[in-house]
């Protein structure tokens, strides 16, 4: 073996240790920079995002993922989260033991953990944007459907509110029509039937165009739904697995609407107001009154939004809501009141930050912005009826 000479040391100088250390941080920083740049570029080119990403690339990826996870009867992401939490706790315990025994310095461990966190953040954010997240930057649904710029008069708003209340009462009654001689009420459709009814409604909804086509993977009930309730979550969509997940502990009459909402995310409608509107649209046009009732019940927010402008009209209309739907509204309010607490407050703040990071300026307030889309839908229907 040849012994290195002094001239070798001169001709091949070593890089300083600090320079070598900084290089480890450049790649994850570059990944984050690319992700933020991609998001910013997409926000300025919503038509390009709509045409090439939201209608072509993203649906293929999501559809494939949903078919894969559809083979499994449980929520893949739920158990993945539990595994990751357990792994994180185990890692922290191991690191604390190493520091306690003097085998590792805490400063070095913190630097390593921060580097790993940056790598994960950069990779996950870039993958998230590529497979689904850029749907936040697609063209607004209201503009595509022709709802933009439609202003309703006070009289039209009252008519829309009256229609929603009437449909709530009618579909509540229709979904509970007795078919037995003893006057007993039939049970609501099973969850499997709810899945099929909502999927069928998507397939036959003309306003959604091609987005309604394709039998995507089924929604998944969360096994530990009590934890979801504590977090104030009725459902969530996971882009990395293509799974719509829902809280199975919440009142049954809300499940069709919640499932339809999460399946709207599955079909590439990322904004919460649009997913709410699509859930309403799909539910009210279902062939089953129980599904329609769930959609109309969640549209009562339209009635409440205009209560301040004409209090007397609002109170009279509220009095017209049937006793059955009133009991359901009370049951919903009581359910979520029981689960309010610090956990739900933290989850709300995290969700608000998540939405704002995806350039939804109103954050969680965007959930209530579907009112304008619902009103626009009724105005469009009224116009078509007159033509």
N, C-alpha and C positions, 0 to 999 in steps of 0.2 A: 504493500500500500504506500502511495506517495504521500509524504508529509507536506502539508501546505507551507508554501514559502511566504516570506514577508511581502514579496511582490504581489502575491495573490490577494493579500489583505488590502493592498492599495488599489488594485484594479477592480475589485468587487466589494465596494463599501456596503456595510449593512445599513438598513433603514433604521432610523431612530425608533425606539420602542413606542413613543407617544404617537408617531405617525402611523405605525402599524395598528395601534389600538383604535385610532379614529376611523380607520377603514372599516372596521366591523360595524360602525354606526351609520355609515353612508348608505348602504343598501336598503335597510329598513326605512330610513328617512326618505330615500328616493322613491320607494314604493308608496309611502304616504303622499308624497308630493305628486306622483303620477295619478293617484286616486282622486285627490282634490282637484287637480287640473282637468281630469276627465269629467268630473261632476260639473265643474264650472263651464267647460266647453259644451256639455250636453244641455245645460240650462239656457244657453244662448242659441241653441239649434233644436228647438222642440219638434219642428216638423221632420227633421232628419231622424231624431230619436223615434218619433212616432212611426215613420215609414219603414225604417230598416231594423230598428231594435225591438220596439214594442209589438210590432206586427209580424216580425219574421224570426229574429234570433231568440229573444227571450221566451216566446211561447214554445219553441222546440225544446229548449233546455228544461223549462218547467214541466212540460208534458212528459218528457222522458223521466225526470226525477219522480213525478207523481205516480207514474206507472210502476216504477221500481218499488217505491215505498208502499204502494197499494197492495203488494203481495203480503205485507206484514200487517197484522191486525191491530198492533199497538203503535203508539206514537214513538217513532225512532228518536226524534229530537228530545222528547221528554227524558228518556233513559240515557241519552247522550249527555244531557245537562247534569243528571245525577252523577254519572261517571266522572265528568269533568270537575264537578264540585268536590267529589270524594278525592280525586287525584290532587286537586289544589290543596285541600286540607292536609292530605298526607305529605305533600311536598313542603308545606309550611312547618309541619311538625318535624320533619326530617332536618330542615334547615335550622330550626331553632335548637335542635339537639346538637347539630354540628357546631353551632356558635357556642353553646353552653359548654361543650367538651373542649373548646379551644382549637378545633380542627379547621375552622373557617373563620375569616374575618367578616363581620357583618357588612362592612362597606363593600367588599368584593361581591358578596351574595346579592346585595341590593343592586349593584351595577349589572350583574348577570340577569337578575329578574327583570330589570328595566329593559335590557336589550331584548330578552325573549318577548316581553310585552309589546315592544315596538315592532318586532318581526310579525307577531301574530296580528297586531292591529293593521299593519300595512297589507299583509296578505289577505286577511279576511275582508277588509274594506274593498280591496280591488276585486276580489272574487264576487263579493256581494253586488257591486255595481255592474259587473259584467254579466251576471246571470239573472239579475232581477232589479237591483236598486235604481238603475237609470229610468225605470218606469215613473219615478217621481217627477222626471223632467219631460215627460211626454206632453202632447197637446191636451189642454183641459177638455174634459168630457162635455161640459156645457156648450162650449163653442162648436164641437163636432156635431152635437145633436141639434144645434140651432136654438138653444135656450138663451144664449147670451143676448143681452139687451132687451129682453122681454120684461116689461114692467107691469105688474098687476095693479089694478085699481082696488080701492077698498071693497067694492062690491064683489069683485072677482075673488079676493082673498077670503071673504065671508063664505062665498059659494064653495070654494075649495075646502075650507074648514068644515062646513056642513056635510060635504060629500065624505070626507074622511071619517067623521063621527058616525054617519049613517052606515058606512061600510064596516066599521068596527062592530057595530051592533048587529048588522045583518049576518056577517060571516061568523061571529060568535054563535049566533043562533043556528046557522046552517051547519056548523061543525059539531053541533051537539043535538041535532035532530034525532028524536027517538025512533028506533026501528024495531022496538020490542013492545009487546002488548002490555008489559008491566010498567011501561013508561021510563024504563032505565035509559041512561045515556050511553052511547057507544064510546069506547075508549079512543083517544087520539091515535093517529098513526104511529106505528113503531118507529124507532130511529132508522132502521134500514129502509122503511117506506119513506121517511122524511128525506133521506139522502137521495132516493130515486126520484121523488117528486121535485126536489130542487134542481137536480141535474136535468130532468126533463124540461123544467121551466126555462133553464138556461138554453137548452137546445132549441126551444121554440120562441125565444124572445127576439123579434126582428130588429129592435133598436140596437142590439149589441153586435149585429152583423156576424162576421167571422169569429169574433171573440167568444161567442156563445157555443161554438162548435167544439167537438172533441170531448170524450168522456174522461175527464181528469180523475186522478186518484181520489178516494173517498176522504171525508173529514175524519179526524181522529179525536175521540174523547180522551181527555187527560185523566190518568189514573188517580193522581193526587189532586183532584179538582178543588178540594177544600183549601189547598194552598193557593190556587188561582183566585179563589174567592177572597182570601185574605189580601191578595195583591190588587183586588179590584178589577180583575181581568175576566171578561166574558169569553174571550178567545184570542188567538194570535196566529199569524201565518209565519212559517219558517222557510225562507227562500232557499236555504242550503239543502233542504230535503224535499221541498215542494209540498209540504204538508200543511193543510188547514187544521188547526187544533181548536177545540172548544171546551169550555168549562161545563162538565156534565152535571154539576151540582145546582146550577141556576134553574129558575122556573122553566118548566117544559115549554110553555107557550112562547118563550123567547128564543128557543133553540133554532127553529127554522130561519128566523131572521139572522141570527148570529152565524149560523153555518153558511147561509147565502153570502153574508158579508166577507167571511174568510175565503170563500171560494171566488169571490170577486178579486181579492188579492191574488189568488192562485192563477187567475186569468190575466194578470198583468195590470190591474187597476190599483195602483199603490196608494193614492191619496185617500184619506179616511172619509172625506165627504162623498167622494165618488163611489167608494165601496159601500157606504151606507145607502146611497141612492140606488145603486144596482141591486142591493139586497131588497130594498123596498119594491123596485120594479119587478124583479123576478118573483118575489113572494105574492104580490097582488095579482099577478097574471098566471098564477098556478091554477091547475085544475081542481085542487083540493081546498075547501073553505078553511081548514085549519091552518094551512100555509098562508093563505090570503089574510086570515085574521092576524097572524103574527106580523105580517108586513104593515097592515093598517094600524095595528096597535102601536108600533114604533114610529108611525108617522104622526101620531098625536102631538108631537113636538111642534108641528106646524101650527096647530091650534093655539098652543101655549105661547108661541112667539108673537102672536098678534093680540094677546090678552090686554096689554097695556094701552093699545090704541082705542079700544072700545070695550071697557070693562063690563058693561051691562050685557053686551052681545056675548062676550066670552063666558060669563057666568051662566047665562041661559043655555048656551051650547054645552057647557060642561055638565049641566044638570041633565042633558039628554043622553049622556053616556049610560048605557045599561048597567044594571047591578053586577052582572057577571064580569064584564070588562073592568068595572071599578074594583072588584075583588082582586082581579089579576094585577091591576096597577098597585094596589095596596101590598099584595104579596111580593111584587118586585121590589118596591121601596123598602119593605121590611127585611128582605133578604140581603140587600146591599148595605142597609143600615147596620145589620148585625156584624158585617165584616169590615166596617170602617175602622181605621186605626193607622198607626205609624207605617206599617208595611204598605198599605194602599197609597198613602201619601208619597212615600219614596218611589213606588212604582209609577205613580202619576208623573213625578218630576223626571224620572228616567225616560218615560215615553215622550214627554214634552221636549226634552233635549234631543232625543232621537229624531223626532219629526223636524225640529228646527235644523238639525245637522243635515237633513235631506232637503233643505231649502223650502220647507213649509213654514212660512213666517208666523202663522197663527198657532203653530204647535197643536196641542190637544184641543184647542178651541175649534179646529177644523172639523171635528166630529159633528158639530152642529151646523156646519155650513151646507149640509145637504138640503136644508130647507129651501134654498134658492133653486136647487135642481128639481125638487119635488113640485114647487110652484111652476117652474118652467115647463115641466112635463104636463101638468094640467092645462096650462095655457095653450100648449101645442095641441093637445087633444081637443080642446074647445075650438081652436081654429080649424082643425081637420074636420070636425063635426059640422062646421058651418059651410065648408067647401063642398 
